[in-house]
Amino acid sequence: YPTEDDIMAMSPLPVGRGKLHLYPYTQAILHLELFPPEALVWIGEVEDSRTPGKIRTAETWIETFKILERSPMVKEEVATWSWPGHYIAPCAFLEKDLGRNKANIERRLFAVAEADQLTRNEQLAVIKAMILDKRFPIAYVVSSGSKSYHIGLKTASVTATDEVYLAGITNSKKVSTGGRPPKRIGGMGFDPASLRPSQAVRLAGPPHQKTGNQQKLVYIDPSLAYIK
């Protein structure tokens, strides 16, 4: 199996040990720089879907993180990190005050593929295959800080054919308690739920709420950023 370091070595922008050491806020900024500057972007927690102030332009979010980067909070002489949220939605929204929901989507920017039913080694093998395959332009890969990777694919749409390619098809009409088909045929094993345009997916930079491990960039291609 390829290692995480192998995927980092394939990144168009050098990341990882022995290359660029990216501080947490810098990683969030690089993630946001893939979005159009004027796009209305949601950042928050899963329960913040309708919380005011969670949808701002990408440009405004970047300025927020630049301020935080220059001025880390200090508690008992230890610098701490303050985050507006652990998640980002991979789309642009129509209005700031209408919340993270399907009706407020202006357009899809990225389709995010996640396959936490595969082992981390299996996920890394799939990621490497996708990078080499070039069927989808991979703009970024974020390690969740737990057991999965979030792969941001720059695409305006996901067709039915793409769905089969990424997620496969179920061979049973029954669903598990989490609503996911228990078995799949073909495909690369990704969860269809993560492919929704307004799905909350991991933002690069902050620590995972349960493990404390960083949600870090392991691959990023700045050439796939949306330009004004």
C-alpha positions as CSV (number, residue, x, y, z in Angstrom):
1,Y,0.0,0.0,0.0
2,P,1.1,3.6,-0.6
3,T,1.7,5.6,2.6
4,E,0.4,9.1,3.4
5,D,3.9,10.4,2.7
6,D,3.7,8.9,-0.8
7,I,0.5,10.9,-1.5
8,M,2.2,14.0,-0.1
9,A,5.1,13.4,-2.5
10,M,2.6,13.5,-5.4
11,S,1.1,16.8,-4.3
12,P,1.7,19.6,-6.9
13,L,2.2,22.0,-3.9
14,P,4.9,20.4,-1.7
15,V,3.4,19.5,1.7
16,G,4.5,17.3,4.5
17,R,7.7,16.4,6.3
18,G,10.9,17.7,4.7
19,K,8.9,20.0,2.4
20,L,6.7,22.9,3.4
21,H,5.6,22.9,7.1
22,L,2.1,24.3,6.9
23,Y,0.7,25.8,10.1
24,P,-3.0,25.0,10.8
25,Y,-4.4,28.4,9.7
26,T,-2.2,28.3,6.6
27,Q,-3.8,25.0,5.6
28,A,-7.3,26.5,6.0
29,I,-6.2,29.5,3.9
30,L,-4.9,27.2,1.1
31,H,-8.1,25.2,1.2
32,L,-10.2,28.4,0.9
33,E,-8.0,29.8,-1.9
34,L,-9.4,27.0,-4.1
35,F,-12.8,28.7,-3.9
36,P,-13.7,31.8,-6.0
37,P,-12.9,34.8,-3.8
38,E,-16.4,36.2,-4.1
39,A,-18.2,32.8,-3.5
40,L,-20.4,32.6,-0.4
41,V,-18.9,29.7,1.7
42,W,-20.2,28.0,4.8
43,I,-17.8,27.1,7.6
44,G,-19.0,25.7,11.0
45,E,-20.1,22.7,12.9
46,V,-22.7,20.2,11.6
47,E,-25.3,21.7,14.0
48,D,-24.5,25.2,12.6
49,S,-26.5,24.7,9.4
50,R,-28.7,27.7,10.1
51,T,-26.5,29.6,12.5
52,P,-26.1,33.3,11.4
53,G,-22.6,34.4,10.4
54,K,-21.4,31.0,9.1
55,I,-21.7,31.9,5.5
56,R,-19.2,34.5,4.3
57,T,-17.3,35.1,1.1
58,A,-14.2,33.0,0.7
59,E,-12.1,36.2,0.7
60,T,-13.6,37.2,4.1
61,W,-12.9,33.8,5.6
62,I,-9.3,34.0,4.3
63,E,-8.9,37.4,6.0
64,T,-10.3,36.0,9.2
65,F,-7.8,33.1,9.2
66,K,-4.9,35.5,8.5
67,I,-5.9,37.6,11.5
68,L,-6.1,34.5,13.7
69,E,-2.7,33.3,12.3
70,R,-1.1,36.6,13.4
71,S,-2.8,36.7,16.7
72,P,-3.1,33.3,18.3
73,M,-5.0,33.2,21.6
74,V,-2.9,32.8,24.6
75,K,-4.0,31.0,27.8
76,E,-1.7,30.4,30.7
77,E,1.3,31.3,28.4
78,V,0.3,28.6,25.9
79,A,-0.8,29.6,22.4
80,T,-4.1,28.1,21.5
81,W,-6.1,27.9,18.2
82,S,-9.5,29.4,17.8
83,W,-11.6,27.9,15.0
84,P,-15.0,29.1,13.6
85,G,-15.7,25.5,12.7
86,H,-14.3,22.1,11.8
87,Y,-16.3,21.7,8.6
88,I,-16.8,23.4,5.2
89,A,-19.4,22.9,2.5
90,P,-17.9,22.3,-1.0
91,C,-20.3,24.7,-2.8
92,A,-21.2,28.4,-3.2
93,F,-24.4,29.6,-1.7
94,L,-26.9,32.2,-2.9
95,E,-27.5,34.2,0.3
96,K,-25.6,34.6,3.6
97,D,-28.7,34.2,5.8
98,L,-30.5,31.2,4.3
99,G,-28.3,28.6,5.8
100,R,-26.5,25.4,4.6
101,N,-29.2,23.7,2.6
102,K,-30.1,22.5,-0.9
103,A,-32.4,25.4,-1.6
104,N,-29.6,28.0,-1.0
105,I,-27.0,26.4,-3.3
106,E,-25.8,28.7,-6.0
107,R,-23.5,26.1,-7.6
108,R,-21.4,23.0,-6.8
109,L,-17.7,23.7,-6.8
110,F,-16.3,20.4,-5.5
111,A,-17.6,16.8,-5.1
112,V,-16.1,15.4,-2.0
113,A,-15.4,11.6,-1.9
114,E,-15.0,9.8,1.4
115,A,-14.8,6.1,2.0
116,D,-14.5,5.5,5.8
117,Q,-15.7,1.9,5.3
118,L,-12.3,1.2,3.8
119,T,-9.2,0.9,5.9
120,R,-6.8,3.9,5.7
121,N,-4.4,1.8,3.7
122,E,-7.1,0.9,1.2
123,Q,-8.2,4.6,1.0
124,L,-4.6,5.7,0.2
125,A,-4.4,3.0,-2.5
126,V,-7.6,4.4,-4.0
127,I,-6.4,8.0,-3.8
128,K,-3.2,7.1,-5.6
129,A,-5.1,5.3,-8.3
130,M,-7.4,8.3,-8.7
131,I,-4.5,10.7,-9.0
132,L,-2.9,8.6,-11.7
133,D,-6.2,7.9,-13.4
134,K,-7.0,11.6,-13.9
135,R,-10.6,10.9,-14.6
136,F,-11.5,13.6,-12.0
137,P,-9.3,16.6,-11.2
138,I,-8.3,16.2,-7.5
139,A,-8.0,19.7,-6.1
140,Y,-7.2,18.5,-2.5
141,V,-7.1,15.7,-0.1
142,V,-7.6,16.3,3.7
143,S,-6.9,13.7,6.3
144,S,-9.9,13.8,8.7
145,G,-7.7,13.3,11.8
146,S,-9.5,10.1,12.4
147,K,-10.1,7.1,10.0
148,S,-10.9,8.7,6.7
149,Y,-9.7,11.1,3.9
150,H,-11.8,13.7,2.2
151,I,-11.0,14.0,-1.5
152,G,-12.1,17.3,-3.2
153,L,-12.8,16.8,-6.9
154,K,-13.2,20.0,-8.9
155,T,-16.4,19.3,-10.8
156,A,-19.6,21.3,-11.5
157,S,-21.7,18.1,-11.6
158,V,-21.7,14.4,-10.7
159,T,-23.5,12.3,-13.3
160,A,-25.2,9.0,-12.7
161,T,-22.2,7.4,-14.3
162,D,-19.9,9.2,-11.9
163,E,-22.0,8.0,-9.0
164,V,-21.4,4.4,-10.1
165,Y,-17.7,5.0,-10.6
166,L,-17.2,6.6,-7.2
167,A,-19.8,4.9,-5.0
168,G,-20.8,1.7,-6.9
169,I,-24.3,0.3,-6.8
170,T,-26.1,-1.5,-4.0
171,N,-27.1,-5.1,-4.4
172,S,-29.7,-4.8,-1.7
173,K,-32.8,-2.6,-1.1
174,K,-32.2,-2.8,2.7
175,V,-30.2,-0.1,4.4
176,S,-28.2,-0.1,7.6
177,T,-29.1,2.0,10.7
178,G,-27.0,4.8,9.3
179,G,-29.0,4.8,6.1
180,R,-26.1,3.4,4.0
181,P,-26.5,0.4,1.7
182,P,-24.8,-2.6,3.4
183,K,-23.2,-3.9,0.2
184,R,-21.9,-2.4,-3.0
185,I,-20.9,-3.7,-6.4
186,G,-18.1,-2.1,-8.3
187,G,-17.1,1.5,-7.9
188,M,-14.4,2.8,-5.6
189,G,-16.3,2.5,-2.4
190,F,-17.1,6.1,-1.6
191,D,-20.1,7.1,0.6
192,P,-22.8,8.7,-1.7
193,A,-23.8,11.1,1.2
194,S,-20.4,12.9,1.0
195,L,-21.0,13.7,-2.6
196,R,-24.0,16.0,-1.8
197,P,-23.2,19.6,-2.9
198,S,-24.0,21.1,0.6
199,Q,-22.6,18.2,2.7
200,A,-20.4,19.3,5.7
201,V,-16.9,18.0,5.0
202,R,-13.6,18.4,6.9
203,L,-11.9,21.8,6.7
204,A,-8.1,21.6,6.5
205,G,-6.3,22.9,9.6
206,P,-8.3,22.4,12.8
207,P,-8.0,19.4,15.2
208,H,-10.5,16.5,15.0
209,Q,-12.9,17.0,17.8
210,K,-12.5,13.5,19.2
211,T,-9.0,12.4,18.4
212,G,-7.2,15.8,18.6
213,N,-5.3,14.9,15.5
214,Q,-5.0,17.6,12.9
215,Q,-7.3,17.7,9.8
216,K,-4.4,18.2,7.6
217,L,-3.7,18.7,3.9
218,V,-1.9,15.7,2.3
219,Y,-2.4,16.9,-1.3
220,I,-3.3,20.2,-2.9
221,D,-3.3,21.4,-6.5
222,P,-3.5,25.2,-6.6
223,S,-3.8,25.1,-10.4
224,L,-7.4,23.8,-9.9
225,A,-8.4,26.9,-7.9
226,Y,-11.4,28.9,-9.2
227,I,-10.1,32.2,-10.6
228,K,-12.1,35.4,-10.8
